[in-house]
Amino acid sequence: MRITDTERGARMALNIAEMYVRQLDLWPDTLPQQFDFWLSVRAAALDQLDECFLLRQSLL
């Protein structure tokens, strides 16, 4: 089964969010709002990927 656009977007968002979260960990004086934002993007991407996985499993 091909990857959907939703899943592709969630994977890109997850990769970008994890990159920023790792970078913000290196500098403790960064804005906590930025860190919280990227953590929420990461959580939303993981939720979307879980939904895509469950949908794919239900179609098999």
SEFIZA-3560 file (N, C-alpha, C; in Angstrom, 3 decimals):
REM SEFIZA-3560
<numar><xx>0.844</xx><yy>-1.177</yy><zz>0.000</zz><atom>N</atom></numar>
<numar><xx>0.000</xx><yy>0.000</yy><zz>0.000</zz><atom>CA</atom></numar>
<numar><xx>0.893</xx><yy>1.246</yy><zz>0.000</zz><atom>C</atom></numar>
<numar><xx>0.556</xx><yy>2.199</yy><zz>-0.828</zz><atom>N</atom></numar>
<numar><xx>1.341</xx><yy>3.431</yy><zz>-0.940</zz><atom>CA</atom></numar>
<numar><xx>1.151</xx><yy>4.320</yy><zz>0.281</zz><atom>C</atom></numar>
<numar><xx>2.165</xx><yy>5.109</yy><zz>0.551</zz><atom>N</atom></numar>
<numar><xx>2.090</xx><yy>6.070</yy><zz>1.638</zz><atom>CA</atom></numar>
<numar><xx>1.157</xx><yy>7.214</yy><zz>1.216</zz><atom>C</atom></numar>
<numar><xx>0.337</xx><yy>7.685</yy><zz>2.130</zz><atom>N</atom></numar>
<numar><xx>-0.591</xx><yy>8.770</yy><zz>1.817</zz><atom>CA</atom></numar>
<numar><xx>0.101</xx><yy>10.121</yy><zz>2.004</zz><atom>C</atom></numar>
<numar><xx>-0.511</xx><yy>11.152</yy><zz>1.439</zz><atom>N</atom></numar>
<numar><xx>0.032</xx><yy>12.501</yy><zz>1.612</zz><atom>CA</atom></numar>
<numar><xx>0.013</xx><yy>12.911</yy><zz>3.080</zz><atom>C</atom></numar>
<numar><xx>-1.028</xx><yy>12.494</yy><zz>3.801</zz><atom>N</atom></numar>
<numar><xx>-1.126</xx><yy>12.810</yy><zz>5.226</zz><atom>CA</atom></numar>
<numar><xx>0.026</xx><yy>12.186</yy><zz>5.992</zz><atom>C</atom></numar>
<numar><xx>0.308</xx><yy>10.926</yy><zz>5.690</zz><atom>N</atom></numar>
<numar><xx>1.406</xx><yy>10.245</yy><zz>6.368</zz><atom>CA</atom></numar>
<numar><xx>2.754</xx><yy>10.867</yy><zz>5.992</zz><atom>C</atom></numar>
<numar><xx>2.916</xx><yy>11.219</yy><zz>4.744</zz><atom>N</atom></numar>
<numar><xx>4.158</xx><yy>11.861</yy><zz>4.294</zz><atom>CA</atom></numar>
<numar><xx>4.356</xx><yy>13.194</yy><zz>5.025</zz><atom>C</atom></numar>
<numar><xx>3.298</xx><yy>13.975</yy><zz>5.130</zz><atom>N</atom></numar>
<numar><xx>3.387</xx><yy>15.252</yy><zz>5.837</zz><atom>CA</atom></numar>
<numar><xx>3.689</xx><yy>15.077</yy><zz>7.312</zz><atom>C</atom></numar>
<numar><xx>3.077</xx><yy>14.062</yy><zz>7.921</zz><atom>N</atom></numar>
<numar><xx>3.335</xx><yy>13.802</yy><zz>9.338</zz><atom>CA</atom></numar>
<numar><xx>4.778</xx><yy>13.365</yy><zz>9.555</zz><atom>C</atom></numar>
<numar><xx>5.308</xx><yy>12.576</yy><zz>8.644</zz><atom>N</atom></numar>
<numar><xx>6.717</xx><yy>12.148</yy><zz>8.764</zz><atom>CA</atom></numar>
<numar><xx>7.661</xx><yy>13.342</yy><zz>8.613</zz><atom>C</atom></numar>
<numar><xx>7.359</xx><yy>14.242</yy><zz>7.687</zz><atom>N</atom></numar>
<numar><xx>8.200</xx><yy>15.434</yy><zz>7.519</zz><atom>CA</atom></numar>
<numar><xx>8.121</xx><yy>16.317</yy><zz>8.761</zz><atom>C</atom></numar>
<numar><xx>6.912</xx><yy>16.506</yy><zz>9.290</zz><atom>N</atom></numar>
<numar><xx>6.751</xx><yy>17.327</yy><zz>10.491</zz><atom>CA</atom></numar>
<numar><xx>7.491</xx><yy>16.707</yy><zz>11.673</zz><atom>C</atom></numar>
<numar><xx>7.426</xx><yy>15.392</yy><zz>11.790</zz><atom>N</atom></numar>
<numar><xx>8.127</xx><yy>14.709</yy><zz>12.876</zz><atom>CA</atom></numar>
<numar><xx>9.640</xx><yy>14.898</yy><zz>12.747</zz><atom>C</atom></numar>
<numar><xx>10.165</xx><yy>14.737</yy><zz>11.555</zz><atom>N</atom></numar>
<numar><xx>11.612</xx><yy>14.916</yy><zz>11.350</zz><atom>CA</atom></numar>
<numar><xx>12.050</xx><yy>16.337</yy><zz>11.687</zz><atom>C</atom></numar>
<numar><xx>11.287</xx><yy>17.316</yy><zz>11.236</zz><atom>N</atom></numar>
<numar><xx>11.640</xx><yy>18.716</yy><zz>11.496</zz><atom>CA</atom></numar>
<numar><xx>11.533</xx><yy>19.025</yy><zz>12.985</zz><atom>C</atom></numar>
<numar><xx>10.450</xx><yy>18.570</yy><zz>13.616</zz><atom>N</atom></numar>
<numar><xx>10.257</xx><yy>18.839</yy><zz>15.041</zz><atom>CA</atom></numar>
<numar><xx>11.358</xx><yy>18.194</yy><zz>15.873</zz><atom>C</atom></numar>
<numar><xx>11.719</xx><yy>16.966</yy><zz>15.556</zz><atom>N</atom></numar>
<numar><xx>12.780</xx><yy>16.306</yy><zz>16.321</zz><atom>CA</atom></numar>
<numar><xx>14.115</xx><yy>17.013</yy><zz>16.131</zz><atom>C</atom></numar>
<numar><xx>14.363</xx><yy>17.533</yy><zz>14.940</zz><atom>N</atom></numar>
<numar><xx>15.591</xx><yy>18.277</yy><zz>14.699</zz><atom>CA</atom></numar>
<numar><xx>15.635</xx><yy>19.527</yy><zz>15.581</zz><atom>C</atom></numar>
<numar><xx>14.528</xx><yy>20.276</yy><zz>15.623</zz><atom>N</atom></numar>
<numar><xx>14.505</xx><yy>21.494</yy><zz>16.424</zz><atom>CA</atom></numar>
<numar><xx>14.551</xx><yy>21.199</yy><zz>17.911</zz><atom>C</atom></numar>
<numar><xx>13.873</xx><yy>20.147</yy><zz>18.361</zz><atom>N</atom></numar>
<numar><xx>13.903</xx><yy>19.807</yy><zz>19.785</zz><atom>CA</atom></numar>
<numar><xx>15.327</xx><yy>19.458</yy><zz>20.203</zz><atom>C</atom></numar>
<numar><xx>16.034</xx><yy>18.700</yy><zz>19.375</zz><atom>N</atom></numar>
<numar><xx>17.429</xx><yy>18.358</yy><zz>19.694</zz><atom>CA</atom></numar>
<numar><xx>18.309</xx><yy>19.606</yy><zz>19.717</zz><atom>C</atom></numar>
<numar><xx>18.090</xx><yy>20.513</yy><zz>18.773</zz><atom>N</atom></numar>
<numar><xx>18.901</xx><yy>21.734</yy><zz>18.744</zz><atom>CA</atom></numar>
<numar><xx>18.617</xx><yy>22.607</yy><zz>19.956</zz><atom>C</atom></numar>
<numar><xx>17.352</xx><yy>22.704</yy><zz>20.346</zz><atom>N</atom></numar>
<numar><xx>17.004</xx><yy>23.548</yy><zz>21.486</zz><atom>CA</atom></numar>
<numar><xx>17.526</xx><yy>22.961</yy><zz>22.787</zz><atom>C</atom></numar>
<numar><xx>17.715</xx><yy>21.639</yy><zz>22.844</zz><atom>N</atom></numar>
<numar><xx>18.301</xx><yy>21.018</yy><zz>24.029</zz><atom>CA</atom></numar>
<numar><xx>19.745</xx><yy>21.462</yy><zz>24.237</zz><atom>C</atom></numar>
<numar><xx>20.429</xx><yy>21.826</yy><zz>23.169</zz><atom>N</atom></numar>
<numar><xx>21.836</xx><yy>22.208</yy><zz>23.269</zz><atom>CA</atom></numar>
<numar><xx>22.026</xx><yy>23.584</yy><zz>23.894</zz><atom>C</atom></numar>
<numar><xx>21.037</xx><yy>24.452</yy><zz>23.751</zz><atom>N</atom></numar>
<numar><xx>21.126</xx><yy>25.806</yy><zz>24.287</zz><atom>CA</atom></numar>
<numar><xx>20.029</xx><yy>26.021</yy><zz>25.322</zz><atom>C</atom></numar>
<numar><xx>20.385</xx><yy>25.947</yy><zz>26.611</zz><atom>N</atom></numar>
<numar><xx>19.366</xx><yy>26.061</yy><zz>27.656</zz><atom>CA</atom></numar>
<numar><xx>18.719</xx><yy>27.440</yy><zz>27.753</zz><atom>C</atom></numar>
<numar><xx>19.322</xx><yy>28.451</yy><zz>27.155</zz><atom>N</atom></numar>
<numar><xx>18.758</xx><yy>29.799</yy><zz>27.254</zz><atom>CA</atom></numar>
<numar><xx>17.766</xx><yy>30.117</yy><zz>26.136</zz><atom>C</atom></numar>
<numar><xx>17.378</xx><yy>29.113</yy><zz>25.340</zz><atom>N</atom></numar>
<numar><xx>16.407</xx><yy>29.362</yy><zz>24.271</zz><atom>CA</atom></numar>
<numar><xx>15.026</xx><yy>29.591</yy><zz>24.865</zz><atom>C</atom></numar>
<numar><xx>14.170</xx><yy>30.140</yy><zz>24.073</zz><atom>N</atom></numar>
<numar><xx>12.828</xx><yy>30.453</yy><zz>24.542</zz><atom>CA</atom></numar>
<numar><xx>12.041</xx><yy>29.183</yy><zz>24.835</zz><atom>C</atom></numar>
<numar><xx>11.455</xx><yy>29.081</yy><zz>26.023</zz><atom>N</atom></numar>
<numar><xx>10.675</xx><yy>27.880</yy><zz>26.332</zz><atom>CA</atom></numar>
<numar><xx>9.447</xx><yy>27.733</yy><zz>25.434</zz><atom>C</atom></numar>
<numar><xx>8.934</xx><yy>28.849</yy><zz>24.900</zz><atom>N</atom></numar>
<numar><xx>7.785</xx><yy>28.759</yy><zz>24.003</zz><atom>CA</atom></numar>
<numar><xx>8.149</xx><yy>27.998</yy><zz>22.737</zz><atom>C</atom></numar>
<numar><xx>9.359</xx><yy>28.212</yy><zz>22.229</zz><atom>N</atom></numar>
<numar><xx>9.802</xx><yy>27.488</yy><zz>21.035</zz><atom>CA</atom></numar>
<numar><xx>9.881</xx><yy>26.001</yy><zz>21.318</zz><atom>C</atom></numar>
<numar><xx>10.445</xx><yy>25.653</yy><zz>22.462</zz><atom>N</atom></numar>
<numar><xx>10.583</xx><yy>24.250</yy><zz>22.830</zz><atom>CA</atom></numar>
<numar><xx>9.207</xx><yy>23.605</yy><zz>22.957</zz><atom>C</atom></numar>
<numar><xx>8.284</xx><yy>24.287</yy><zz>23.632</zz><atom>N</atom></numar>
<numar><xx>6.921</xx><yy>23.761</yy><zz>23.786</zz><atom>CA</atom></numar>
<numar><xx>6.230</xx><yy>23.623</yy><zz>22.442</zz><atom>C</atom></numar>
<numar><xx>6.431</xx><yy>24.591</yy><zz>21.554</zz><atom>N</atom></numar>
<numar><xx>5.814</xx><yy>24.528</yy><zz>20.236</zz><atom>CA</atom></numar>
<numar><xx>6.285</xx><yy>23.295</yy><zz>19.479</zz><atom>C</atom></numar>
<numar><xx>7.600</xx><yy>23.073</yy><zz>19.434</zz><atom>N</atom></numar>
<numar><xx>8.121</xx><yy>21.937</yy><zz>18.676</zz><atom>CA</atom></numar>
<numar><xx>7.763</xx><yy>20.613</yy><zz>19.331</zz><atom>C</atom></numar>
<numar><xx>7.644</xx><yy>20.595</yy><zz>20.660</zz><atom>N</atom></numar>
<numar><xx>7.176</xx><yy>19.368</yy><zz>21.317</zz><atom>CA</atom></numar>
<numar><xx>5.727</xx><yy>19.077</yy><zz>20.945</zz><atom>C</atom></numar>
<numar><xx>4.911</xx><yy>20.123</yy><zz>20.826</zz><atom>N</atom></numar>
<numar><xx>3.511</xx><yy>19.898</yy><zz>20.445</zz><atom>CA</atom></numar>
<numar><xx>3.401</xx><yy>19.480</yy><zz>18.978</zz><atom>C</atom></numar>
<numar><xx>4.252</xx><yy>20.026</yy><zz>18.110</zz><atom>N</atom></numar>
<numar><xx>4.275</xx><yy>19.586</yy><zz>16.706</zz><atom>CA</atom></numar>
<numar><xx>4.667</xx><yy>18.119</yy><zz>16.642</zz><atom>C</atom></numar>
<numar><xx>5.665</xx><yy>17.742</yy><zz>17.423</zz><atom>N</atom></numar>
<numar><xx>6.117</xx><yy>16.346</yy><zz>17.459</zz><atom>CA</atom></numar>
<numar><xx>4.991</xx><yy>15.424</yy><zz>17.930</zz><atom>C</atom></numar>
<numar><xx>4.295</xx><yy>15.830</yy><zz>18.983</zz><atom>N</atom></numar>
<numar><xx>3.196</xx><yy>15.015</yy><zz>19.504</zz><atom>CA</atom></numar>
<numar><xx>2.075</xx><yy>14.876</yy><zz>18.476</zz><atom>C</atom></numar>
<numar><xx>1.747</xx><yy>15.964</yy><zz>17.787</zz><atom>N</atom></numar>
<numar><xx>0.694</xx><yy>15.906</yy><zz>16.768</zz><atom>CA</atom></numar>
<numar><xx>1.101</xx><yy>15.003</yy><zz>15.608</zz><atom>C</atom></numar>
<numar><xx>2.363</xx><yy>15.066</yy><zz>15.211</zz><atom>N</atom></numar>
<numar><xx>2.842</xx><yy>14.210</yy><zz>14.120</zz><atom>CA</atom></numar>
<numar><xx>2.790</xx><yy>12.743</yy><zz>14.523</zz><atom>C</atom></numar>
<numar><xx>3.182</xx><yy>12.444</yy><zz>15.758</zz><atom>N</atom></numar>
<numar><xx>3.116</xx><yy>11.055</yy><zz>16.229</zz><atom>CA</atom></numar>
<numar><xx>1.676</xx><yy>10.557</yy><zz>16.286</zz><atom>C</atom></numar>
<numar><xx>0.760</xx><yy>11.410</yy><zz>16.732</zz><atom>N</atom></numar>
<numar><xx>-0.663</xx><yy>11.036</yy><zz>16.749</zz><atom>CA</atom></numar>
<numar><xx>-1.163</xx><yy>10.741</yy><zz>15.341</zz><atom>C</atom></numar>
<numar><xx>-0.782</xx><yy>11.574</yy><zz>14.399</zz><atom>N</atom></numar>
<numar><xx>-1.225</xx><yy>11.375</yy><zz>13.015</zz><atom>CA</atom></numar>
<numar><xx>-0.653</xx><yy>10.090</yy><zz>12.436</zz><atom>C</atom></numar>
<numar><xx>0.608</xx><yy>9.806</yy><zz>12.728</zz><atom>N</atom></numar>
<numar><xx>1.215</xx><yy>8.567</yy><zz>12.241</zz><atom>CA</atom></numar>
<numar><xx>0.553</xx><yy>7.343</yy><zz>12.870</zz><atom>C</atom></numar>
<numar><xx>0.157</xx><yy>7.455</yy><zz>14.137</zz><atom>N</atom></numar>
<numar><xx>-0.581</xx><yy>6.356</yy><zz>14.778</zz><atom>CA</atom></numar>
<numar><xx>-1.910</xx><yy>6.115</yy><zz>14.075</zz><atom>C</atom></numar>
<numar><xx>-2.611</xx><yy>7.207</yy><zz>13.748</zz><atom>N</atom></numar>
<numar><xx>-3.889</xx><yy>7.072</yy><zz>13.040</zz><atom>CA</atom></numar>
<numar><xx>-3.694</xx><yy>6.442</yy><zz>11.663</zz><atom>C</atom></numar>
<numar><xx>-2.654</xx><yy>6.853</yy><zz>10.964</zz><atom>N</atom></numar>
<numar><xx>-2.370</xx><yy>6.269</yy><zz>9.641</zz><atom>CA</atom></numar>
<numar><xx>-2.070</xx><yy>4.781</yy><zz>9.760</zz><atom>C</atom></numar>
<numar><xx>-1.314</xx><yy>4.408</yy><zz>10.786</zz><atom>N</atom></numar>
<numar><xx>-0.989</xx><yy>3.002</yy><zz>11.000</zz><atom>CA</atom></numar>
<numar><xx>-2.254</xx><yy>2.193</yy><zz>11.279</zz><atom>C</atom></numar>
<numar><xx>-3.116</xx><yy>2.717</yy><zz>12.148</zz><atom>N</atom></numar>
<numar><xx>-4.352</xx><yy>1.997</yy><zz>12.476</zz><atom>CA</atom></numar>
<numar><xx>-5.270</xx><yy>1.882</yy><zz>11.264</zz><atom>C</atom></numar>
<numar><xx>-5.345</xx><yy>2.929</yy><zz>10.469</zz><atom>N</atom></numar>
<numar><xx>-6.160</xx><yy>2.878</yy><zz>9.256</zz><atom>CA</atom></numar>
<numar><xx>-5.615</xx><yy>1.831</yy><zz>8.290</zz><atom>C</atom></numar>
<numar><xx>-4.311</xx><yy>1.813</yy><zz>8.130</zz><atom>N</atom></numar>
<numar><xx>-3.689</xx><yy>0.835</yy><zz>7.234</zz><atom>CA</atom></numar>
<numar><xx>-3.956</xx><yy>-0.594</yy><zz>7.733</zz><atom>C</atom></numar>
<numar><xx>-3.883</xx><yy>-0.802</yy><zz>9.043</zz><atom>N</atom></numar>
<numar><xx>-4.134</xx><yy>-2.131</yy><zz>9.603</zz><atom>CA</atom></numar>
<numar><xx>-5.586</xx><yy>-2.553</yy><zz>9.406</zz><atom>C</atom></numar>
<numar><xx>-6.501</xx><yy>-1.602</yy><zz>9.481</zz><atom>N</atom></numar>
<numar><xx>-7.919</xx><yy>-1.944</yy><zz>9.324</zz><atom>CA</atom></numar>
<numar><xx>-8.263</xx><yy>-2.299</yy><zz>7.879</zz><atom>C</atom></numar>
<numar><xx>-7.457</xx><yy>-1.824</yy><zz>6.934</zz><atom>N</atom></numar>
<numar><xx>-7.725</xx><yy>-2.106</yy><zz>5.525</zz><atom>CA</atom></numar>
<numar><xx>-7.111</xx><yy>-3.421</yy><zz>5.052</zz><atom>C</atom></numar>
<numar><xx>-6.250</xx><yy>-4.005</yy><zz>5.853</zz><atom>N</atom></numar>
<numar><xx>-5.613</xx><yy>-5.268</yy><zz>5.458</zz><atom>CA</atom></numar>
<numar><xx>-6.482</xx><yy>-6.462</yy><zz>5.765</zz><atom>C</atom></numar>
//
